[in-house]
Amino acid sequence: MTDSSIARSQDPPAGVAIIVGEVLWDCFPDRQVLGGAPLNVAWNLAGFGLLPLFVSAVGDDDLGTEILRRMRLWGLSTDGVAVLPGVSTGTVAVTLLNGEPQYEIVRGVAYDQIPVPNESVLESVKQRIREATQQGLPSLLYHGTLAYRSPSNRETIHRLRDHFADDEATQLDVFFDINVRKPHYDVAWLDDLMPGAGLVKLNEDEMSDLAGRKLSSSSDRRAAARELLDKYSNLKCLLVTLGADGAECHLSESSQSSGVGDAKPITVAAPEPDPLIDPVGAGDAFASVVIAGHLRNLPVEPTLKRATRFASQVCGLPGATSDETSFYRIDFTEDPHRVPDD
Ligand SMILES: OC[C@H]1O[C@](O)(CO)[C@@H](O)[C@@H]1O
């Protein structure tokens, strides 16, 4: 890292992100890279000049110590990361099969026992959220499904959701990144986690799981999106990633500027990655830019274009993260009404 990742003064003000879940080492045949979707998102947000609270756990081993060291160097707070004695830090063996990552995810590791951070950490982030709310800036709590595999994390995630999302005095949405990593997933968890979620990111297979039927065309997806938006009263936005075909965003009636319930989804293309090293972390990259735009109240379409563009750039990294600050220089200050070119 070559310079500070603390918020740059020209950046528009932003709400607060609380990111909960796994931190681990992605072990490729030739190198180890920091990973875990929530860590990747928190890392990217810090790179964009935001100050997320990352809630996770590492072991008191060399791998855990190195994670904490790297987070501090990057300007990412470790206040929400527990160090658990006698437990191993998370690791994943990553291989590429026809260019697609295959993950062998070790079970029973430190991030399977994430405690709720202590009162003073929770109170100080709540204070920041209140201040953001007073300025009209939304905040957000992000989680996925991998960390949800352990019963104790289920409790932590629900406690954090209740603690932050049920506070009437603050504007905070839950961002649920379904991000299935089979076999560490149970479709029944969707029934636990969809109610209360405001923004949901999912791919086409995950959307079929959620809809309870195979969705094979864009009109199928559109019909399913309307059903889901009707079914879940908190749901404002379904973000569907379509791989090389880009992404689409279905908004609830109240979130659409037109206010017309049956509006078409906003669709954006994905620039072809150049170079293409591996797609590990591309979905996390997309989520990160969407979150940064949301926390800054930026309009949806240009944010989505920035998001697919950044996801393509991450495909040019080995693994999901970089420690070069220049990699994270996205101009969120460019005229928000000007849609960036594809
Ligand atoms: O979180 C599970 C896995 O998914 C990734 O985040 C990529 O999206 C990897 O870094 C990690 O091994």
The ligand as an SDF file (V2000), in Angstrom:
LIG
                    3D

 12 12  0  0  0  0  0  0  0  0999 V2000
  -16.2510  -16.4170    0.9850 O   0  0  0  0  0  0  0  0  0  0  0  0
  -16.0870  -17.6530    0.3360 C   0  0  0  0  0  0  0  0  0  0  0  0
  -15.1850  -17.5640   -0.8500 C   0  0  0  0  0  0  0  0  0  0  0  0
  -15.7420  -16.6420   -1.7330 O   0  0  0  0  0  0  0  0  0  0  0  0
  -14.8080  -15.6410   -2.0370 C   0  0  0  0  0  0  0  0  0  0  0  0
  -15.1190  -14.5400   -1.2130 O   0  0  0  0  0  0  0  0  0  0  0  0
  -14.9410  -15.1940   -3.4760 C   0  0  0  0  0  0  0  0  0  0  0  0
  -16.2390  -14.6700   -3.6840 O   0  0  0  0  0  0  0  0  0  0  0  0
  -13.4630  -16.1780   -1.6930 C   0  0  0  0  0  0  0  0  0  0  0  0
  -12.5450  -15.1660   -1.3530 O   0  0  0  0  0  0  0  0  0  0  0  0
  -13.7860  -17.0920   -0.5520 C   0  0  0  0  0  0  0  0  0  0  0  0
  -12.9270  -18.1840   -0.4720 O   0  0  0  0  0  0  0  0  0  0  0  0
  1  2  1  0
  2  3  1  0
  3  4  1  0
  3 11  1  0
  4  5  1  0
  5  6  1  0
  5  7  1  0
  5  9  1  0
  7  8  1  0
  9 10  1  0
  9 11  1  0
 11 12  1  0
M  END
$$$$
